[in-house]
Amino acid sequence: EVVESTRMAAFVKCTGSCEKTNDNYTYTGVEDCEMMAFIPGGGSKACNYGCMGFGSCVKACPFDAIHIVNGVAVVNREACKACGKCIAKCPHHLIELVPYEQQTFVGCSSHAKGKAVTTACEIGCIGCKKCEKTCPNGAITVTDFCAHIDYDKCTNCGACKEACPRHVIL
């Protein structure tokens, strides 16, 4: 039976590039995200929730749709076939499938409180709830100090993006 479905693409919930996030130390070991579980602090980046940038997701993608750009995984939406292999490989669970037509995203997955986030990353979500209060459709909620979008409710109006003081909503 043929059913109509929505085209999906992967999205990485981290925008903590090399210029935006701080490092705790310089790491020179094995470059694999899954191996970082054995490294103190989970890697050199000050944010323990963000992309480590070692490319386990890149290696898992059979379509060459994901690459490390400036220390963060970035998905080429045109090349992505939504197979989910990158999602399965990411130890921080940063990658999710989103509707291809979606234009509004939260580029952070930190659950740290505001002060810890601002110390670790220039662009991390501080859980201020301004986006939640601004959204006319109730599509964005803040739980565990991080904003989340319900893509079924989101109309891509951009109100949350305008309200975000950290510019983490893309």
Secondary structure, DSSP 8 states (H G I E B T S, - for coil): -------EEEEES----TTTB-BSS---S---GGGGGGSGGGSSBS-SSS---S-HHHHH-TTS-EEEETTEEEE-TTT-----HHHHH-TT--EEEEETT----B-----S-HHHHHHHBSS------HHHHH-TTS-EEEETTEEEE-TTT-----HHHHH-TT--B-
